[in-house]
Amino acid sequence: MPFSLPSLEYPVTRKYPGTLFGPIAFSAALVLLVFLTVVNVALAGYDTVPGFSSDFNVTQHHWYDKFLPEVAKTKPGTLCDPRLLGLGDTITTNNTLFRYTVASIDKANAGDSGFQYGGWTLDNCDITSLFVNANAQTFAMDFTAVVACQSTPAQIAQGNDYAITLRADWTESTLPGQYGQLLGVAKAENRRKANGVAPTSPSDPEAPGTVLDAVTSVSAADFAEYTFFMLALPNSTFPNLFSFEADFPWCPAFLGPDAPCASQVPALNVTSIFEFMPSTVAGAQFVANEPIDPDTGNLPLINNDTFGMISNVVQVAYATIRLDIGNRTPKTNFLLNTSLIDSVIVKSFPKHTAAMPNESFLYSTLISDGYYPNFVPSEQFFVKGLLPLEMPGPALLDGVYLCRFQRAKSPGAGFIAVLVATLSMFTAAWGRFLAVSEGVVKRRPDGVVFSLFEFTCLTHFFV
């Protein structure tokens, strides 16, 4: 079979009928070209770059947002990755009064054992227990506050079902060699040193930390001072070691301020207590959920001498922890509602000798009555004018999130990207337009006004 070269061909062109087709087609092409250029400036003129933000719900606003439908605009919480927490991680709230450790992840929402936090408010967290070890020999009180966080019904409906437990640990002591561990106290002291003056109003940024320093320190000072006098009594059987657990009803903020558990201050509920007496070899212990039995020694241990100190310590921890996690019910918090001080804080301890103090240092500090004019270790204990506190809104977990932001490209790179994208889209649309219009012309019946054809072509052009 002889070899033959393929023949070269060229298409035969014909003008489209009618006089308006050309001007309309080129006008529409110009409009489309401008439209595609604007669209591609938004689509191809920006790069997605990673960045960090302390606000999980951060959003970006661009010039083209006003042209977008509401469903296409950036929604809070869509730019950033959730913060992943594991057992033992340390966290704080935006109020930064306490430092918490993730004690347990009872129900994980990230894999089998992780907890992912997506910037929601801590309305589902509340203090459930307080553990205190008070040692009269070392003049120190060790605290552990347990906070439980559980998903709300709304979060469960969204597939975010979790339950975690946090713990805050700190020590209070009147000894100068005991390092303070409260985060809010340290930050307040640093701000006071930087400003050179102490806070004078509840709206000052360092006011919450200053009040926290005062109420936690003076409650420990009450313990040390009163215990010292009691142990100095002849034949004293006053315990020099207290170790107790107090439990609270779980009453998170999402239940509302009118919930039954949020309407009144919870009663002192010491579920377990241990006391060690100087005159005994072994200590005494009481467990509330076990039967009272003289034979086993399970007898109530709280008496008039110890009730006031224990109650004040518990109420201070309850009020301050709830402030930090944003549970700001004024009906139950004496730091937000000073009218509760007289009913919540024990004013006086039993007086066994003339030398013993007659008023608790905590009560005197809260009402600033000057009962202890010569017993003010430092100016931060003077809280006159700082109560009631003005706390910010609902609490969040502090954190830094990895986010994806849109950043405009450099002029050169942006021009090339927009040009390539616009030409590719315009070329595809123009080719389709010509193909459709050619098919319409070939099937055009006689006697049809060409304006109908022009309308048909333009319709296909924009589809």
ABEGO torsion letter per residue (X at the ends): XBBBBBBBBBBBBBBBBEAAAAAAAAAAAAAAAAAAAAAAAAAAABBBBBBBBABAABBBBBAAAAABBAAABBBBGAABBBBBBBBGBBBBBAAGABBBBBABBABBABEAABBBBAGBBAAABBBABBBBBBBAAAGBBBBBBBBBBBBBAAAAAAGBBBBBBBBBBBBBBABAABBBABAAAAAAAAAAAAAGBBBABAABAAAAAAAAAAAAAAAAAAAAAAAAAAAABBGBABBABBBBBBBBBBBBAAAEAABAAAABBBBBBBABBBBBBAABABBBBBBAABBBBAAAGBBBABBAAAAAAAAAAAAAAAAAAAAAAGBABAAABAAABAAAAAAABBABBBBABAABBABBAAAAAAAGAGABAABBABAAABABGAOBBBBBBBBBBBEBBBBBBBBBBBAAAAAAAAAAAAAAAAAAAAAAAAAAAAAAAAABBBGBBAAAAAAAAAAAAAX
